Amino acid sequence: MKILLATAADIAEARGDSVHIQKLFYYLQRWTEVSLLHRGQIRLVSGSIEPGTELITIRNLFKTGTYHAIFAIWTLVRGNHETVIYCRDWSVALVAGLLSFFRHFRVVYEANSLVDVEARMTPAKRLKGLLALLQLAAFAVADEIVAVTPRLASSIGAISGARLLSITVVQNAGDSEFEPVPKGMARRELGLSGDSSIVGFVGSLAPWQGLRLLVKAFRVIAEQVPEAELVIVGDGPELAPLQLEIRDLPYRSKVRFQGRVAHPVALKYICSFDVAVVPYESSLLFETVGRSPIKAYEYMACGRPLVVGAFPGLAEEVTEARCGIVVPPDDIGSLASAVVRLLRNPEQRTQMGEAGRSYVATKKSWSEVARRIFELCRSVAPGG
């Protein structure tokens, strides 16, 4: 068996989906032959594409179409009955599934969301009906579906009607082999204050990340902890609205937007935090999909205590791991109070950070995720 990993992302963008595919590529090579084709490998179409704009602008439509055409050729040339193609995008899975009738390879589609629900929060909202039908077709032609949360697996089963789909839940993970950089050293290397109390977020600045809730909560945090700073690492469509929101506020100098950085640098930023946050604004997206955010497991791997909204799935994990505080969604006061509580209690922060690292090492490592994916691919391969 050989595995072909495919994603329409440019993994040089260092987003969560990029980290996921890179870790799978790294660990799967322990057990079998693995190839990787991502959009960033094709210079003509590489670069950033904001979620939901793949089919909106002419430039992005060209990038998306060209990648899929090259993927189709690559698949037809390299795929055969001994191949399993592992796809992280519904569009790639659909192309692979249609081509499998000619080359007789197997297709595993890893679903991270329901595209029509996600589209409602992006410029692609007018296309949500069409996108839903296309993703449903991708589910239908795949030999196996991987869902990153139990809630998503249930939702996929529900929308598929009477058709019986094979769905396996494999959640995201963190890097158990990462050795955290000491906080003081990380701050010196990043040019951050050694005396401030840093509240941090790392991830794409997308509408579903709840960052406006975090910015509003920070106003309360800054009043109660004068030395507090908010550091937001990442880029996306919410950056400009967030900058506008704090422009006239008295604490604006305490909020730093660091932009997109390479993944190793992002991990260094996490190591510089006192408290890492995953805010939660209620939406149909999370009610339907749940959440297994890679950022949360990276926070844990870096030994940082978490304050997270009560996302289905993630809330139970944080409670089990005892690595943070879970707060209700849309609750500015509870979010601020939990952060302040941890900023004022360094001993509790240390205990939670150690608990998070232990949880990733024993239950949420990328090596374990890759092992499960390998076993799954082997089971769908001919003779598996």
GIWOBEL-V698529 format. One record per pair of residues at least 12 apart in sequence whose ideal C-beta (glycine too) atoms are under 7 Angstrom apart, sorted by the first residue. I is the first residue (numbers start at 1). J is the second residue. D is the distance in whole Angstrom. If there is no record, write none. Layout:
# GIWOBEL-V698529
I	J	D
I	J	D
This chain:
# GIWOBEL-V698529
1	32	6
1	82	6
1	84	6
1	377	7
1	378	6
1	381	4
2	32	6
2	33	4
2	82	6
2	83	6
3	28	6
3	32	6
3	34	5
3	84	5
3	86	6
3	377	6
4	35	5
4	78	6
4	79	7
4	83	6
4	85	5
5	21	6
5	24	6
5	25	6
5	34	6
5	35	7
5	36	5
5	86	5
6	37	5
6	71	6
6	85	6
6	87	5
6	92	5
7	21	5
7	38	5
7	88	4
7	89	6
7	92	7
8	39	5
8	64	7
8	67	5
8	89	5
8	91	6
8	92	6
9	38	6
9	39	6
10	38	6
10	39	5
10	40	3
10	46	5
10	47	6
11	38	5
11	40	6
12	40	5
13	48	6
14	260	7
14	262	6
14	263	4
14	266	7
15	204	6
16	203	7
16	293	7
16	294	4
16	295	7
17	88	6
19	263	6
19	294	6
20	172	7
20	294	6
21	38	7
21	88	6
23	366	4
23	370	7
24	370	5
24	373	6
27	366	6
27	367	5
27	370	3
28	370	5
28	373	7
28	374	6
31	374	5
32	374	7
35	78	7
37	71	6
37	74	6
39	63	7
39	67	5
42	67	6
42	70	6
44	66	7
45	63	4
45	66	5
45	67	5
49	63	6
50	236	6
50	237	6
51	122	6
51	206	6
52	119	6
52	122	2
52	123	5
52	124	4
53	123	6
55	124	6
55	127	6
56	123	5
56	124	6
68	91	6
68	92	7
68	95	6
71	92	6
71	95	6
72	95	6
72	99	6
75	96	6
75	99	5
76	99	6
76	103	6
79	103	5
79	105	4
80	103	6
80	105	6
81	104	5
81	105	7
81	382	6
83	105	4
84	105	7
84	106	5
84	108	6
84	377	4
84	380	6
84	381	5
85	105	6
85	107	5
86	108	5
86	110	7
86	373	7
86	377	7
87	107	7
87	109	5
87	110	7
88	110	5
90	109	7
90	115	6
90	134	7
90	135	4
90	138	4
93	107	6
93	109	4
93	138	4
93	142	6
94	134	6
94	137	6
94	138	4
94	141	7
97	138	6
97	141	3
97	142	6
98	141	6
106	143	5
106	380	5
106	381	6
107	141	7
107	142	5
107	143	5
108	142	7
108	143	7
108	144	5
108	146	6
108	376	7
108	377	6
108	380	6
109	138	6
109	139	7
109	142	4
109	145	5
110	146	4
111	145	6
111	146	7
111	147	5
111	152	6
111	156	6
112	148	5
113	289	5
114	155	6
114	288	6
114	289	6
115	131	4
115	132	7
115	135	5
116	128	4
116	129	7
116	131	5
116	132	4
117	284	6
117	285	5
117	288	5
117	289	7
118	285	6
119	131	6
121	207	4
121	208	6
121	285	7
136	159	7
139	156	6
139	160	6
139	165	6
140	163	7
143	380	5
144	166	5
144	168	7
144	376	6
144	380	5
145	165	6
145	166	7
145	167	5
146	168	5
146	170	5
146	376	7
147	167	6
147	169	5
148	170	7
148	171	6
148	172	6
148	292	5
149	169	7
149	171	6
149	289	6
149	290	4
149	291	7
149	292	5
149	313	5
150	169	5
150	290	7
150	313	7
151	289	6
151	290	3
151	312	5
151	313	6
152	289	5
152	290	6
153	167	5
153	169	5
155	288	5
155	289	7
168	376	6
170	369	6
170	372	5
170	373	6
171	292	4
172	292	4
172	293	7
172	294	5
172	297	6
173	297	5
173	364	5
173	365	6
173	366	5
173	368	7
173	369	5
174	297	3
174	298	5
174	300	6
174	301	4
174	360	4
174	364	6
175	301	5
175	366	6
176	301	7
176	360	5
176	361	4
176	365	4
176	367	7
178	267	7
178	301	5
180	271	5
180	302	5
180	303	5
181	268	6
181	271	4
183	271	6
183	272	6
186	268	5
186	271	4
186	272	4
187	272	5
189	268	7
190	268	6
190	269	6
190	272	6
192	272	5
195	227	7
196	227	5
196	228	7
196	229	5
197	225	6
197	227	5
197	228	5
197	274	5
197	343	5
198	229	5
198	231	6
198	272	6
198	273	5
198	274	5
199	218	7
199	221	6
199	228	6
199	230	5
199	274	7
199	275	5
199	277	6
199	339	6
200	231	5
200	269	7
200	270	7
200	273	4
200	276	5
200	277	7
201	214	6
201	232	5
201	233	7
201	277	5
202	233	4
202	234	6
202	266	5
202	269	6
202	270	6
202	295	6
203	234	5
203	295	5
204	234	5
204	236	5
205	234	5
205	235	6
205	236	3
205	237	7
205	238	4
205	239	5
206	236	5
206	237	7
206	238	6
207	237	7
207	238	6
208	283	6
208	285	5
209	238	7
210	279	4
210	280	5
210	281	4
210	309	7
211	232	7
211	238	6
211	242	6
211	279	7
212	242	7
212	245	7
213	279	5
213	281	5
213	330	7
213	332	6
213	335	7
214	277	6
214	279	4
215	242	6
215	245	6
215	246	6
216	332	5
217	332	5
217	335	4
217	336	4
218	230	5
218	255	7
219	249	7
219	251	6
220	332	7
220	336	4
221	336	5
221	339	5
221	340	6
222	251	4
222	254	6
224	340	5
225	340	6
225	343	5
228	254	7
228	343	6
229	254	5
229	256	7
230	254	6
230	255	5
231	256	5
231	258	6
231	269	7
232	257	5
232	258	7
233	258	5
233	261	6
233	266	6
233	269	5
234	260	6
235	259	5
235	260	4
239	257	6
243	257	7
267	298	7
267	302	6
270	298	6
270	299	6
270	302	4
270	304	6
271	302	5
273	304	5
274	343	6
274	349	6
275	305	6
275	307	6
275	339	5
275	342	5
275	343	6
276	299	4
276	304	4
276	306	6
277	307	5
277	339	7
278	293	6
278	295	6
278	296	5
278	306	7
278	308	4
278	309	6
279	309	6
279	335	6
280	309	2
280	310	6
280	311	6
280	329	4
281	329	6
281	330	6
282	329	5
282	330	5
286	311	6
286	312	7
290	311	7
290	312	4
290	313	4
291	311	4
291	312	7
291	313	6
291	314	5
292	313	6
292	314	7
293	314	7
296	308	6
296	314	6
297	360	6
297	364	5
299	356	7
300	323	6
300	356	3
300	357	6
300	359	6
300	360	5
301	357	6
301	360	5
303	353	4
303	354	7
303	356	7
303	357	5
304	353	6
305	323	7
305	324	5
305	342	5
305	349	5
305	352	4
305	353	5
306	318	6
306	323	6
306	324	3
306	356	7
307	324	6
307	325	5
307	327	6
307	335	7
307	338	5
307	339	5
307	342	7
308	324	6
308	326	6
309	327	6
309	329	5
310	326	5
310	327	7
310	328	6
310	329	6
321	355	6
321	356	6
321	359	4
322	352	7
322	355	5
323	352	5
323	355	5
323	356	3
323	359	6
324	352	6
325	338	4
325	342	7
